[in-house]
Every structure is written in C-alpha cells, then in structure tokens.
C-alpha cells in the first residue's frame, strides 16, 4: 500500500481545547469536520495518548479553534508539541472561557464549542462527536490548510497526528532533526554556538543528524 496517497486528502489545522477540575488543556489537530448543518455536529480525531483527550472525556465538552495562515509557529509549537500536564499552554495567548471551555483567540478566525454526544474507537485514535452549542466567526483571515502548514510554514506532523506517515530518507545536504517535534534544520548545526528549535523551543542538543 502506498501510504503517501493519503497526503492528497485535504485538511485544516485547528486547536482543540477543554478543561476539567484540574485545569485547561489543548492540542493541535488536523482532522476535524462538520457532520450536519441544520443542527450542527462537529467531529474531531484525537490520539488516545493525548492529555487533552482525557480532559474531554471527563468534561464532555470541547472547542475547536480554526487556525489562520498568519498564526505564529510559537502557538503551534506550544499546543502541538508540549503537554498540558507540564506547561500552561494558555499563559501567552489570548483566550476566553465560553460554556466552561477555554477558546483560543490568538491566530484564529472562528471557533466552535461542543458538547460530546458520542465517542468512537479508531485504533490509536478516538473520534469524538460533539453538538455545537456556540460558534463565532472572528475575522476574515484565511484558514490555514495542512498543505500550507507543510509547504509554507515548513511544519511537520507529530507522531500522534492521525495523518503521520514516516518520511523516506533522501540524500540531501546535512540535515539535523529535532527529537521533540521533527523540525529539520539544513546545515551544520554543530558549528552554531546557540540554537533553539523555532517550533518547540528546545536547544540544539535535542537535535540528531539525519
């Protein structure tokens, strides 16, 4: 099977958020879709190992914030490659609590707040179906597609993403790969006195040569 054929499916890029008695949680997701229109339902796919998934299952509420093309990679790095168990992901972003759910307002153009109505098993992931109880369009900025994220933002898929496929190695100039988020630096990283990953912020010691 040619798994790269799946790259031709179209996706957006979103931040899915929730909170329970222990605090707020959020993660980047690229698999979300509207299921109905008259009585809107929205589906998200989240890895079973994500802390945010656990919080949603406890609270039975979540929000989907649509990221724009202008969103800072710092936002993606924070919500995509760090755990809400370890850091306060909301410390440096604009957000609002709506229907008991933190909704991201930084680098987004719309949001949907949902009550969980069903959860489906899908191997490593859970498909979480929610009824939309609140929604708002925030601005006219274009939504970021997953293709834009890869080709323009030069972002990588985390291993917990439903669309993750290991890339084949190709012969190129020297490349160093971040152990945390997969970002690739082209050039001799060992010659730099100081360097931090532009996505997840770890120092160059967390990179390995490809």
Protein Blocks (a to p, Z undefined) as FASTA:
>chain_A
ZZklmmmpccdddddddddfkbccddddfbdcdfbfklccddddddfklmklmmmmmnop
acdddddfklcfklmmmmmmccfklpcfklmcccddeehiacdfehpabdcddddfbdcd
ehjaccdddddfbdcdfblcdcddfklmmmmnopacdfkbmkbccddddddddddddfkn
opacedjfklpmbdcdfklopafklpccZZ
